[in-house]
Amino acid sequence: MKDIIEVLEEYISEENPRKWAKLSSTIQFRRLVLALLKEILKELKRLNVSGGKNE
């Protein structure tokens, strides 16, 4: 599985603006949003478990 940043980079690229136009109405966009949310939640959980200390 790719790192979420690698996945996002594929969409953030300004080389293909048409990809942005099509993205918001696709199932692929919904999967991307859910993957990003999952990574955010995992990071928040990790921070909560560690007491908010930077490791």
FENHUUR-V303935 format. One record per residue. N is the residue number from 1. PSI is psi in degrees with one decimal (999 if undefined). OMEGA is omega in radians with two decimals (NA if undefined). Layout:
BEGIN
N_PSI_OMEGA / N_PSI_OMEGA
END
This chain:
BEGIN
1_137.0_3.14 / 2_152.0_3.00 / 3_144.4_-3.08 / 4_-31.7_3.14 / 5_-39.5_3.09 / 6_-41.3_3.13 / 7_-45.2_-3.14 / 8_-37.9_3.14 / 9_-33.9_3.12 / 10_-30.5_-3.11 / 11_-28.4_-3.09 / 12_-22.9_-3.12 / 13_131.2_3.13 / 14_1.7_-3.13 / 15_-26.9_-3.08 / 16_80.3_-3.11 / 17_-23.2_3.12 / 18_-31.2_3.13 / 19_-38.5_3.10 / 20_-42.6_-3.09 / 21_-38.8_-3.12 / 22_-25.0_-2.94 / 23_-43.3_-2.98 / 24_-17.1_-3.12 / 25_15.8_-3.05 / 26_159.4_3.05 / 27_-29.6_3.13 / 28_-39.3_3.11 / 29_-43.7_-3.14 / 30_-39.7_3.09 / 31_-38.7_3.11 / 32_-45.1_3.13 / 33_-43.7_3.13 / 34_-38.0_3.10 / 35_-41.3_3.12 / 36_-44.3_3.10 / 37_-41.8_3.12 / 38_-44.4_-3.14 / 39_-37.8_3.10 / 40_-45.6_3.14 / 41_-40.0_3.10 / 42_-41.7_3.14 / 43_-41.5_3.10 / 44_-40.4_3.10 / 45_-42.9_3.12 / 46_-42.8_3.13 / 47_-37.9_3.14 / 48_-42.3_-3.14 / 49_-37.9_-3.12 / 50_3.0_3.12 / 51_19.3_3.12 / 52_4.4_3.14 / 53_139.4_3.05 / 54_130.8_3.14 / 55_999_NA
END
